[in-house]
Amino acid sequence: MTDYGRGRGPEPWHPEDPLYGDQGWTGHQTQQGQVPYAGAPQQEYQQEPQYQQPYPQQPQYQEYQQYPGYPQQQYAQQQYPQPQQGYTQQQQPQHPQYAQQPQPQPQQPVYDSQGWDTGQGQYTAAVQTDPYAGADYAQQPSAGYPGETPDLYGTDEAFPPPRPPGRRHLEPEPVEEEEPEGDLRVGGAGRDGDDDGDDDEPDGRRGGRTKGGKPKKRSGMACLIAAVVILGVVGGGGYYGYSYIKARFAPAEDFAGEGAGEVVDVEIPKGAGLGQMGRILKEAGVVASAQAFVDAANANPKGKSIQPGVYPMNKKMSGAAAVALMIDPTKLNVITVTEGMRNSKVYEAIDKKLGKPAGTTKEIALRDSKNLGLPAWAGNNPKLMDPLEGFLFPTRYDLSKDSTPESLLKQMVKNASDKYAELGIEAKSKELGLENPLQVVTVASLVNAEGKNHDDFRKMSEVVYNRMKKTNDVTNQKIEFDSTYNYAKNQSEINFNLKEAQAFNNPYNTHFIKGLPVGPIGNPGMDALTATLNPDHGGWMFFVSVDGNTTTFTKTYDEHLKLVAEFQERQKQKNGG
């Protein structure tokens, strides 16, 4: 920018002046007669005497070219003032294409005697060679020197004043249309609802304000939504904090008492910990919270001995009451077949647990024995009192709402058959000199009924095998076990008449028949089975339990008679005789 066109003044242009040193501005009309817009009438500078001021030489204008965004006639119609004082107008014909105008050629500056630029000879007016010369252009009113002209940017029709390059928008921004009254826009949004109201608008006003400069009104819906969001955040955070503090520091929720009302079956799976048990009870409505059950179980010395299974429990029990019930094995909704238990006792237990009339399960067992899964080598002798005897394997059986006598019997028979196959009793029976695998089960049932422990079982199985030998002339191959007579009589008596037992003709009574009974007299456990397959081989022939707890084994009949006499004397004293 040169000093041309400035009036007298004591101070030079300050660098903070928006027009100071502004080179390369394009497409912006300056106020004080600077380079005209492209397409506007070009003017020839005439030399004017300049006031010689000791200022440094200002940078020269760079080349200007036509701003492509504005047609020529637009500038003419909008009445932009053109400097005329001391200028010679040149006409340009109107042309639909905006031709590139020849640019003013810089000339050597003229300096005074002190070396200051006089401002003379800076530019030579461009000479137009447009073939359309002669067209009549509307003459624009002339502008005076700076300080003598009115503010042309203050009118409503004027373009906004030029901006420094750092704040200039190179591309024109769309002018926001004024919204009609009644148009509700949340947060001052535009028509498409995505304006945040903060961007600068083309007219220099901030978003969120109308063209009159007044703040836009926020709608009541926006305030309501904001309030709901704030309340939701505050309420949710408060509830979370309350729940966290309550769960961490407050005592666990618990019911009181033994519970009342509906009884539910709760199944505890194998390997379940106290936490899992508590959650299962909570879901079933038995306890108020899993933590109440866990706390009660940890406080009870037997709390960690709770067994898996099905427990019939009341709803709304306290944690302590639930633990007290579950540490009692008799409270389990299960059927436990103990080692050596007879089938008759198992049938009674099933009827009781399932709520069936007495005799229901026994009738099903005898009627459908061939359909319950017995192995091929079992249940074929018509003299058998119960084909399922010895095949209801001793273990615990959990009951459920779907349990039936048939389902339980099938499960018990399957367990026994699997165990017998695992032990390989078919092959072992031949090694032991037995007729079939059923006799292995029968021997195991005898030793299980007479013995107390595994050592007894091994010695007792040796007694059975020795008495079955053809060389046995002491008992004449009779086994003479009291347990067989009791089974035939469906009783469990220790004191009975021996002569009556020897005279009782029954295929199970070993006081009457030689050798093994026709079938098992109970359901042997694993200890009795393994002892039967691996006897002691000590040559034992007799045994008696004098005190009812310890079993004494002997090899001769005389030793046995002494022990029998001692036993009978104890029995008389016990009965008061």
C-alpha positions in Angstrom: 0.0 0.0 0.0 1.4 3.4 -1.0 0.9 6.8 0.5 -1.1 7.8 -2.5 -4.4 9.4 -1.7 -3.7 10.2 1.9 -4.2 13.7 3.1 -2.0 15.6 5.5 -1.3 13.8 8.7 1.3 13.8 11.4 1.5 10.0 11.8 2.1 7.3 9.2 -0.2 4.3 8.8 0.2 2.0 11.8 1.0 -1.7 11.1 -2.1 -2.7 13.1 -4.2 -0.8 10.5 -6.2 -3.5 8.6 -5.0 -1.9 5.3 -1.4 -1.6 6.3 0.8 -3.7 4.1 -2.1 -5.6 2.7 -0.8 -7.1 -0.4 -2.5 -9.6 -2.6 -6.1 -8.9 -1.6 -8.4 -10.2 -4.2 -12.1 -9.7 -4.7 -12.4 -7.0 -2.0 -13.2 -3.4 -2.9 -11.3 -1.0 -0.7 -12.8 2.2 0.5 -10.3 4.8 -0.2 -9.8 4.5 -3.9 -7.4 1.6 -4.1 -7.3 -0.9 -7.0 -10.8 -1.1 -8.6 -12.7 -4.3 -9.0 -12.2 -6.3 -12.1 -14.8 -5.4 -14.7 -15.3 -1.9 -13.3 -14.2 1.2 -15.3 -10.4 1.4 -15.2 -8.9 4.8 -14.4 -5.6 6.4 -15.2 -3.7 7.9 -12.4 -2.6 11.4 -12.9 0.5 12.7 -11.2 -0.4 14.7 -8.1 2.0 16.5 -6.0 2.8 14.4 -2.9 3.6 15.6 0.5 7.0 14.5 1.2 7.2 12.7 4.5 10.1 10.9 5.9 8.4 7.5 5.8 9.9 4.3 4.5 8.9 3.2 1.1 5.7 1.2 1.2 5.5 -2.1 -0.6 4.1 -2.0 -4.1 0.9 -3.6 -5.1 1.1 -7.0 -6.5 -0.7 -8.0 -9.6 -4.5 -8.2 -9.3 -6.7 -10.3 -11.3 -10.4 -10.5 -11.7 -12.2 -12.1 -8.8 -14.0 -15.0 -10.4 -17.0 -15.0 -8.0 -18.5 -11.6 -9.1 -19.7 -10.6 -12.6 -18.9 -7.2 -13.9 -22.4 -5.9 -14.1 -22.9 -6.7 -10.4 -20.4 -4.1 -9.3 -21.9 -1.5 -11.5 -25.4 -2.2 -10.2 -24.4 -2.1 -6.6 -23.0 1.4 -6.9 -19.6 0.9 -5.6 -17.8 4.3 -5.5 -14.8 4.7 -7.8 -12.2 7.3 -7.2 -12.4 10.0 -10.0 -10.6 13.0 -8.7 -7.6 13.5 -10.9 -8.3 10.4 -12.9 -9.3 9.8 -16.6 -12.1 7.3 -17.0 -11.8 4.6 -19.6 -14.8 2.7 -20.9 -15.0 -1.0 -21.2 -17.8 -2.8 -23.0 -20.0 -5.2 -21.1 -19.0 -8.7 -21.9 -20.6 -12.0 -20.7 -17.1 -13.5 -20.1 -15.0 -12.0 -17.5 -11.8 -11.5 -19.4 -8.6 -11.1 -17.6 -7.7 -7.4 -17.4 -4.2 -6.1 -18.2 -2.4 -5.4 -15.0 -0.7 -2.0 -14.2 3.0 -2.2 -14.9 5.2 -0.9 -12.1 7.6 2.0 -13.0 10.7 3.3 -11.2 9.7 5.4 -8.2 10.7 9.1 -8.1 12.7 10.2 -5.1 13.2 13.8 -3.8 16.5 15.3 -2.8 16.4 13.6 0.6 15.8 10.1 -0.8 12.1 9.8 0.0 9.6 8.4 -2.4 7.4 11.1 -3.9 4.7 8.7 -4.9 5.0 9.7 -8.5 5.3 7.3 -11.3 4.2 4.3 -9.3 1.6 3.0 -11.7 0.7 3.5 -15.3 -2.9 3.0 -16.0 -3.7 -0.1 -17.9 -4.8 0.4 -21.5 -7.8 -1.6 -22.5 -7.8 -3.3 -25.8 -11.2 -4.9 -25.5 -12.8 -5.3 -28.9 -16.1 -4.3 -27.4 -14.8 -0.8 -26.4 -17.4 1.9 -26.8 -20.0 0.3 -24.6 -21.7 2.8 -22.3 -20.9 2.0 -18.7 -22.6 3.7 -15.9 -20.3 6.2 -14.4 -19.7 5.7 -10.7 -19.6 8.6 -8.3 -16.1 9.8 -7.4 -14.6 9.3 -4.0 -12.7 12.0 -2.3 -9.4 11.8 -0.5 -9.3 9.8 2.8 -10.9 11.7 5.6 -13.1 13.7 3.2 -15.4 10.9 2.1 -18.4 9.4 3.9 -18.4 5.9 5.4 -19.6 3.9 2.5 -19.7 0.7 4.5 -22.4 2.0 6.8 -25.3 1.7 4.2 -27.6 -1.4 4.2 -26.6 -2.2 0.6 -22.8 -2.1 1.1 -20.6 -5.1 1.4 -19.0 -5.7 4.8 -15.6 -3.9 5.2 -12.5 -5.8 4.3 -10.8 -8.0 6.9 -7.2 -8.8 7.5 -5.9 -11.9 5.7 -5.8 -14.0 8.9 -9.6 -13.5 9.5 -10.7 -13.6 5.9 -13.1 -16.3 4.6 -11.8 -17.2 1.1 -15.2 -18.7 0.2 -18.4 -16.9 0.8 -20.6 -18.4 3.5 -24.3 -18.9 3.0 -26.5 -16.2 4.5 -28.8 -17.6 7.1 -32.4 -16.9 6.2 -34.5 -15.4 9.0 -36.7 -18.0 10.6 -40.4 -17.3 10.6 -42.1 -16.6 13.9 -43.3 -19.6 15.7 -40.6 -21.9 14.4 -39.3 -23.8 17.4 -35.7 -24.8 17.1 -34.0 -26.6 20.0 -30.9 -24.7 21.1 -31.2 -22.1 18.3 -30.6 -24.8 15.6 -31.0 -23.9 11.9 -33.6 -25.4 9.5 -31.9 -28.7 9.4 -31.5 -28.8 13.1 -27.7 -29.4 13.1 -26.5 -25.8 13.7 -25.1 -25.3 17.2 -25.6 -21.6 17.2 -22.0 -20.8 17.8 -20.5 -20.4 14.3 -19.9 -17.1 12.8 -22.6 -16.2 10.3 -21.9 -14.4 6.9 -23.0 -11.1 8.2 -20.5 -11.1 11.0 -23.1 -11.8 13.7 -22.7 -14.8 16.1 -25.0 -17.8 15.8 -28.0 -17.8 18.1 -28.9 -14.2 17.3 -31.4 -12.7 14.9 -30.4 -10.3 12.2 -31.5 -7.5 14.5 -28.8 -8.5 17.0 -31.2 -9.8 19.6 -30.6 -13.2 21.2 -32.7 -16.0 19.8 -35.2 -17.4 22.2 -34.5 -20.9 23.5 -37.6 -23.2 23.3 -39.3 -24.6 26.3 -38.8 -28.1 25.0 -35.0 -27.7 25.0 -35.1 -26.7 28.6 -37.4 -29.6 29.5 -35.1 -32.1 27.8 -32.0 -30.6 29.4 -33.8 -30.8 32.8 -34.8 -34.4 32.3 -31.3 -35.4 31.3 -29.8 -33.7 34.3 -32.3 -35.3 36.7 -31.6 -38.7 35.1 -27.9 -38.4 35.5 -28.1 -37.1 39.1 -30.8 -39.7 40.0 -29.0 -42.6 38.4 -25.7 -41.6 40.0 -27.4 -41.3 43.4 -29.1 -44.7 43.1 -25.9 -46.3 42.1 -24.0 -44.8 45.0 -26.7 -45.8 47.4 -26.8 -49.4 46.1 -23.0 -49.6 46.3 -22.8 -48.3 49.9 -25.8 -50.5 50.9 -24.2 -53.7 49.3 -20.8 -53.0 50.8 -21.6 -51.8 54.3 -25.2 -52.7 55.1 -26.1 -56.1 56.6 -27.3 -58.7 54.1 -31.1 -58.8 53.7 -32.5 -61.8 55.5 -35.8 -63.4 56.5 -36.7 -64.5 60.0 -37.7 -67.9 61.3 -38.1 -71.3 59.8 -40.2 -70.1 56.9 -43.8 -70.9 56.1 -46.2 -71.7 53.3 -45.1 -73.4 50.1 -42.5 -76.1 50.2 -40.1 -76.2 47.2 -37.5 -78.8 46.2 -34.1 -77.2 45.8 -31.4 -79.1 44.0 -27.8 -78.4 44.9 -25.4 -79.7 42.2 -22.2 -81.5 42.8 -19.2 -79.2 43.3 -21.4 -76.2 44.2 -19.8 -73.7 46.6 -21.6 -71.7 49.3 -22.1 -68.7 47.0 -23.7 -70.8 44.3 -25.9 -72.5 46.9 -27.0 -69.1 48.2 -27.9 -67.9 44.7 -29.9 -71.1 44.0 -31.8 -70.6 47.3 -32.4 -67.0 46.5 -33.9 -67.8 43.1 -36.1 -70.4 44.6 -37.5 -67.8 47.2 -36.1 -69.7 50.2 -33.7 -67.0 51.5 -33.8 -63.3 51.1 -30.3 -63.0 49.8 -27.4 -65.2 48.9 -25.1 -63.3 51.2 -27.4 -64.1 54.2 -27.0 -67.8 53.5 -23.2 -67.5 53.0 -22.8 -65.6 56.3 -24.9 -68.2 58.2 -22.9 -71.1 56.6 -19.6 -69.5 57.6 -20.8 -69.0 61.1 -21.9 -72.7 61.5 -19.1 -75.2 62.2 -20.8 -77.7 59.9 -21.7 -75.1 57.3 -19.1 -76.3 54.8 -20.2 -79.9 55.0 -23.4 -79.4 53.1 -23.9 -82.2 50.6 -25.2 -81.9 47.1 -28.7 -83.2 46.5 -32.4 -82.2 46.6 -33.7 -80.5 49.7 -37.4 -79.9 50.4 -37.4 -76.4 52.0 -39.9 -73.8 53.0 -40.0 -70.4 51.4 -38.8 -67.3 53.3 -36.4 -69.1 55.6 -33.7 -67.2 57.4 -30.1 -68.0 56.3 -29.4 -69.8 59.6 -32.5 -71.9 59.3 -31.7 -72.9 55.8 -28.1 -73.9 56.8 -29.4 -75.9 59.8 -31.7 -77.9 57.5 -29.1 -78.6 54.9 -26.4 -79.9 57.2 -28.8 -82.7 58.3 -28.5 -85.5 55.8 -31.9 -86.9 56.8 -33.5 -83.7 55.4 -32.3 -84.3 51.9 -34.9 -85.3 49.4 -32.9 -88.4 48.5 -33.0 -92.1 48.8 -29.8 -93.6 50.1 -29.3 -97.3 49.5 -26.8 -98.4 52.1 -24.4 -101.3 51.7 -26.1 -104.6 52.4 -29.6 -103.1 52.4 -32.4 -105.4 51.2 -34.7 -104.6 48.4 -37.7 -104.6 50.7 -36.3 -101.6 52.6 -35.5 -99.8 49.4 -39.0 -100.2 48.1 -40.5 -98.8 51.3 -38.2 -95.8 51.1 -39.2 -95.0 47.5 -42.9 -95.2 48.4 -42.4 -92.9 51.3 -40.3 -90.3 49.4 -42.6 -90.2 46.4 -45.8 -90.3 48.4 -47.0 -93.6 46.9 -49.1 -96.2 48.7 -47.2 -98.9 50.5 -46.3 -101.8 48.2 -46.4 -99.7 45.0 -42.7 -99.9 44.2 -42.4 -103.6 45.1 -45.3 -104.5 42.8 -43.6 -102.6 39.9 -40.3 -104.3 40.6 -41.7 -107.9 40.6 -43.9 -107.3 37.6 -41.5 -105.4 35.4 -38.1 -106.8 36.5 -37.2 -107.9 32.9 -37.8 -104.3 31.7 -35.6 -102.5 34.2 -32.2 -103.2 32.7 -31.0 -106.4 34.3 -28.0 -108.1 32.7 -28.6 -111.3 30.7 -27.1 -113.5 33.4 -29.4 -112.3 36.1 -33.0 -112.9 37.1 -33.5 -116.2 35.2 -34.0 -118.6 38.2 -37.7 -119.0 39.0 -36.9 -119.7 42.6 -35.7 -116.1 43.2 -37.7 -114.3 45.7 -36.8 -111.0 44.1 -35.0 -110.9 40.7 -33.8 -107.3 41.5 -32.1 -108.4 44.8 -28.4 -107.4 44.6 -29.0 -105.0 41.7 -30.1 -101.9 43.5 -26.6 -100.5 43.9 -25.8 -98.8 47.2 -25.4 -95.0 46.8 -27.5 -91.9 47.2 -30.2 -91.1 44.7 -31.5 -87.6 44.4 -35.2 -87.2 43.8 -37.0 -84.5 41.7 -40.5 -83.7 40.7 -40.1 -86.0 37.7 -38.9 -89.0 39.8 -41.0 -92.2 39.6 -40.6 -95.7 41.0 -39.7 -96.9 37.5 -37.1 -94.2 36.9 -35.4 -94.8 40.2 -35.3 -98.6 39.8 -33.9 -98.3 36.4 -31.2 -95.9 37.6 -30.3 -98.3 40.5 -30.1 -101.4 38.3 -27.9 -99.5 35.7 -25.5 -98.4 38.4 -25.1 -102.0 39.6 -24.7 -103.5 36.2 -22.1 -100.9 35.3 -20.1 -101.7 38.5 -20.3 -105.4 38.0 -19.0 -105.0 34.4 -16.3 -102.7 35.6 -15.1 -105.4 38.1 -15.3 -108.1 35.5 -17.2 -110.6 37.6 -18.1 -112.8 34.7 -14.5 -113.8 34.2 -13.8 -113.8 37.9 -16.6 -116.2 38.7 -14.9 -119.0 36.8 -11.5 -118.3 38.5 -13.2 -118.6 41.9 -14.9 -121.9 41.0 -18.4 -120.4 40.9 -21.1 -121.3 38.5 -22.1 -117.9 37.2 -21.6 -114.1 37.9 -24.8 -114.1 40.0 -23.1 -116.3 42.6 -20.3 -113.7 42.9 -23.0 -111.1 43.9 -24.5 -113.7 46.2 -21.3 -114.4 48.1 -20.7 -110.6 48.3 -24.2 -110.1 49.8 -23.5 -112.8 52.5 -20.2 -111.3 53.6 -21.7 -107.8 53.6 -24.5 -109.0 55.9 -22.2 -110.8 58.4 -19.0 -108.7 58.4 -18.2 -105.3 59.9 -15.3 -104.0 57.8 -13.2 -104.8 54.8 -10.8 -107.1 56.8 -13.8 -109.0 58.0 -15.2 -109.3 54.5 -12.0 -110.9 53.1 -11.9 -113.5 56.0 -15.6 -114.1 55.7 -15.4 -114.7 51.9 -12.7 -117.3 52.7 -15.0 -119.0 55.1 -17.7 -119.2 52.4 -15.4 -120.7 49.8 -13.9 -123.3 52.3 -17.4 -124.4 53.5 -18.5 -124.9 49.9 -15.6 -127.4 49.2 -16.5 -131.0 48.8 -13.9 -131.9 51.3 -15.7 -130.0 54.0 -16.9 -132.7 56.4 -17.4 -130.4 59.4 -20.5 -128.6 58.1 -21.1 -131.0 55.2 -20.8 -128.2 52.7 -23.4 -126.1 54.5 -22.6 -122.4 54.9 -24.9 -122.0 57.9 -25.2 -118.2 58.0 -27.9 -116.8 60.2 -28.4 -113.9 57.8 -29.8 -116.3 55.1 -32.4 -117.7 57.5 -33.4 -114.1 58.5 -33.7 -113.2 54.8 -35.9 -116.1 54.1 -38.1 -115.1 57.1 -37.9 -111.4 56.2 -36.6 -110.6 59.6 -33.4 -109.4 61.3 -33.1 -111.4 64.5 -30.0 -112.5 66.3 -31.6 -114.8 68.8 -33.6 -117.5 67.1 -34.1 -121.2 67.6 -31.3 -123.0 65.7 -33.3 -126.3 65.4 -36.1 -124.4 63.8 -33.7 -122.8 61.4 -32.1 -126.1 60.5 -35.6 -127.5 59.7 -36.8 -124.6 57.7 -36.9 -125.7 54.0 -36.1 -122.6 51.9 -33.8 -122.1 48.9 -32.3 -119.2 50.8 -31.8 -120.9 54.2 -28.2 -122.1 54.3 -28.9 -123.9 57.6 -31.0 -126.3 55.5 -29.5 -126.4 52.0 -25.9 -127.0 50.9 -23.9 -124.4 49.2 -25.0 -120.9 48.3 -28.6 -119.6 48.4 -30.4 -119.3 45.1 -29.7 -115.6 44.9 -28.3 -112.5 46.8 -29.8 -111.6 50.2 -29.0 -107.9 49.9 -27.2 -105.3 47.8 -23.5 -105.5 48.4 -21.2 -102.5 48.4 -17.8 -102.1 46.7 -15.9 -103.3 49.8 -17.8 -106.5 49.9 -17.4 -107.1 46.2 -13.7 -106.5 46.1 -13.2 -108.7 49.1 -15.2 -111.5 47.5 -13.0 -111.3 44.4 -9.8 -111.3 46.6 -10.4 -113.5 49.7 -7.9 -113.8 52.6 -6.8 -117.4 51.9 -6.1 -117.9 55.7 -7.9 -121.3 55.9 -10.7 -119.8 58.1 -13.7 -122.0 58.7 -15.6 -120.4 61.6 -16.4 -117.0 63.0 -18.4 -115.5 65.8 -18.8 -112.0 67.3 -18.8 -112.4 71.0 -19.3 -108.8 72.1 -21.4 -107.8 69.0 -18.6 -105.5 67.7 -15.5 -107.6 67.1 -15.6 -110.7 64.9 -13.3 -113.6 65.8 -12.3 -116.2 63.2 -11.2 -119.8 63.8 -10.0 -122.7 61.7 -11.3 -125.6 63.9 -14.7 -126.5 65.1 -13.6 -126.9 68.7 -12.3 -123.3 68.8 -15.6 -122.2 67.4 -17.7 -124.1 70.0 -15.8 -122.3 72.8 -16.5 -118.9 71.2 -20.2 -119.9 70.8 -20.5 -120.8 74.4 -19.0 -117.5 75.4 -21.4 -115.7 73.1 -24.5 -117.5 74.6 -23.5 -116.6 78.1 -23.2 -113.0 77.2 -26.7 -113.1 75.7 -28.2 -114.6 78.8 -26.7 -111.9 81.0 -27.9 -109.2 78.6 -31.5 -110.6 78.7 -31.4 -110.8 82.5 -31.4 -114.6 82.7 
